[in-house]
Amino acid sequence: MTENKGKLWCFGSTYTADYVINKETQEDHPYVRYKGWRNHLNSTPNQALPNTWSNILASLLDLEHHNQAVMGSSNYSIFEQWAKKCKHIKKGDRVMIEWVSPQSYQVAKAGPGVSKEELHGELAFFDQIHPEMKGKQAKNRKSEHWYQEIFGWMELIKEMSMLKEVDLHFWSFHDEDIMEYFNKHLIQHLRRYVFNLENMGHSRHRYKVTTQERIGISHPDYIGAQLKAAPFDMLTITGETRGEIVDPHMSEVGHQAQAHYFYNEIENAKRSLI
């Protein structure tokens, strides 16, 4: 690593986390098995997994890659990711933070020590909470209070970034939840830190998978314009696998498209910061 080279710090959840292969078990994500990555790595020990958008973007921006995102994180965990690394973020670095739906949240687990669980709406599996209570809590998490809580974190992160002279970006894959609320209620001095906010609702792309489920893609501007050779329905795991794996997260090609979308936004100064 170059001492004076800037860093790209990424914090978030599943849409930011790198691909992972469980080295101790065979319990990999179905997409890892579909792509045959484990077999490929076993036969080529020095080979790395394909890059996700953050790694690609770091290369495009000539920055060191530091991805702290963890799959399944709630906004509480995402804020903690940033807080733990804040002291290491320096002038000239760039920070990108993915927010998720407030329907994801933390609860403390009973027992010795400090342990927590990430819950995700009514579908959360956590046997220490009665199912009826989960439903009530999921309804409660739709309150504006939990969106305003995110705004408070954004204010703090923005102030720290200004003091450190760090470039800052917020974004979310949750168009119909987080981004729509941001578009309606986010105060002006924070709006310029959020990718694609003004375009919300103007160009919503959707497609059908084999289950007839309709899945939305965030940031539609990157589709076609950045990777014209890539069919639109290849940008998610569901699309690439033709419904064999129903998963709206980004495919390998989707990560490439997402990286180029962010890169073009940054280079065009559409979300110029600090």
Stockholm file with secondary structure:
# STOCKHOLM 1.0

chainA/1-274         MTENKGKLWCFGSTYTADYVINKETQEDHPYVRYKGWRNHLNSTPNQALPNTWSNILASLLDLEHHNQAVMGSSNYSIFEQWAKKCKHIKKGDRVMIEWVSPQSYQVAKAGPGVSKEELHGELAFFDQIHPEMKGKQAKNRKSEHWYQEIFGWMELIKEMSMLKEVDLHFWSFHDEDIMEYFNKHLIQHLRRYVFNLENMGHSRHRYKVTTQERIGISHPDYIGAQLKAAPFDMLTITGETRGEIVDPHMSEVGHQAQAHYFYNEIENAKRSLI
#=GR chainA/1-274 SS CCTTCCEEEEECSTTTSCCCCCSSSSCCCHHHHHHTHHHHHHHSTTCCCCCCHHHHHHHHHTCEEEECCCTTCCHHHHHHHHHHHGGGCCTTCEEEEECCCTTEEEEECSSSSCCEEEEEGGGCCCTTSCHHHHHHHHHHTTSHHHHHHHHHHHHHHHHHHHHHTCEEEEECSCIIIIIHHHHHHCCHHHHTTBTTCTTTTTSCCEEECTTCCEEECSCGGGTTTTCTTSCGGGSBHHHHTTTSSCCCSBCHHHHHHHHHHHHHHHHTTTTCCC
#=GC SS_cons         CCTTCCEEEEECSTTTSCCCCCSSSSCCCHHHHHHTHHHHHHHSTTCCCCCCHHHHHHHHHTCEEEECCCTTCCHHHHHHHHHHHGGGCCTTCEEEEECCCTTEEEEECSSSSCCEEEEEGGGCCCTTSCHHHHHHHHHHTTSHHHHHHHHHHHHHHHHHHHHHTCEEEEECSCIIIIIHHHHHHCCHHHHTTBTTCTTTTTSCCEEECTTCCEEECSCGGGTTTTCTTSCGGGSBHHHHTTTSSCCCSBCHHHHHHHHHHHHHHHHTTTTCCC
//
